Each structure stands twice: as structure tokens, then as C-alpha cells.
């Protein structure tokens, strides 16, 4: 296993921006391409995060169903459930879940697409790929 390239650190003053740690951890796991334990993740991240902070972030991502985990020794090894495109699609589905105004939301989404994205969406729907 080769060490992934460290993710860029997004900071606001001395603290990371909200959600930046989760993004850094997820990016490290995606670049690794193999499940990692919290200690391994800690080693791949820039800065000096404590082990307990890394465990907390991994647990939160697992709770959000973004990561899977399997036992490895006395710890868990974590891996993303899908690639970046799959995660974006999952987020889009979660926005629609439980909405009573789905048609309005989807209409506004489509209205905001670029011409190229609109053409691509029409093509995907017409070919049954979507």
C-alpha cells in the first residue's frame, strides 16, 4: 500500500472549516484505495490530529453511511461505500428523500443546469442509462 498524497487543509483562522476534517479523512481513504484503520488514516493526514479525533471523524462518517467498516485486529478498517461521484449522487438522493415537493425541487434543479448538463441529462433519460 502506498501512502496517499496529503489532502489540502482548509482553515478558517486556526481551526478547520466546518466539515473540512470529514472531507480530508474521506479523501485520504479514497486515495488509499484500501480500507484503513484509524491509526493508518492518522498517518496519512496533514497536521497533528489526535487518534481520538480521527476515530470520532471515522465514526461520524460511518454513522452517515458514507463508510463501511470491518474488524481488523483490535480496531476497525474503514473504506468509502462508493467513489466521489457515487457520494455526490447519494447526497442528491438524500435531499429528495421525504420531500413532498419533489417536482418543484427537481424542476428548480433542472432549471439551474448549464446547457451542456441539460443536454446530457436528456440523453441519459432518453437512453435509459439514468
ChimeraX attribute file (.defattr): number of C-alpha atoms within 10 A of each C-alpha:
attribute: neighborCount
match mode: 1-to-1
recipient: residues
	/A:1	6
	/A:2	8
	/A:3	12
	/A:4	17
	/A:5	13
	/A:6	16
	/A:7	16
	/A:8	12
	/A:9	15
	/A:10	15
	/A:11	12
	/A:12	9
	/A:13	7
	/A:14	6
	/A:15	9
	/A:16	12
	/A:17	12
	/A:18	11
	/A:19	10
	/A:20	15
	/A:21	20
	/A:22	16
	/A:23	17
	/A:24	21
	/A:25	21
	/A:26	24
	/A:27	20
	/A:28	24
	/A:29	22
	/A:30	18
	/A:31	15
	/A:32	18
	/A:33	14
	/A:34	13
	/A:35	20
	/A:36	21
	/A:37	23
	/A:38	23
	/A:39	15
	/A:40	16
	/A:41	24
	/A:42	21
	/A:43	17
	/A:44	21
	/A:45	21
	/A:46	13
	/A:47	10
	/A:48	8
	/A:49	12
	/A:50	11
	/A:51	14
	/A:52	12
	/A:53	13
	/A:54	21
	/A:55	18
	/A:56	14
	/A:57	19
	/A:58	27
	/A:59	17
	/A:60	14
	/A:61	19
	/A:62	17
	/A:63	11
	/A:64	9
	/A:65	12
	/A:66	18
	/A:67	20
	/A:68	18
	/A:69	18
	/A:70	13
	/A:71	10
	/A:72	12
	/A:73	8
	/A:74	7
	/A:75	14
	/A:76	17
	/A:77	21
	/A:78	25
	/A:79	23
	/A:80	22
	/A:81	15
	/A:82	15
	/A:83	13
	/A:84	13
	/A:85	9
	/A:86	12
	/A:87	14
	/A:88	12
	/A:89	12
	/A:90	14
	/A:91	13
	/A:92	11
	/A:93	11
	/A:94	11
	/A:95	11
	/A:96	14
	/A:97	10
	/A:98	9
	/A:99	11
	/A:100	9
	/A:101	10
	/A:102	13
	/A:103	11
	/A:104	11
	/A:105	14
	/A:106	12
	/A:107	11
	/A:108	11
	/A:109	10
	/A:110	13
	/A:111	11
	/A:112	11
	/A:113	12
	/A:114	10
	/A:115	10
	/A:116	9
	/A:117	12
	/A:118	14
	/A:119	11
	/A:120	12
	/A:121	16
	/A:122	13
	/A:123	13
	/A:124	12
	/A:125	10
	/A:126	10
	/A:127	9
	/A:128	8
	/A:129	8
	/A:130	9
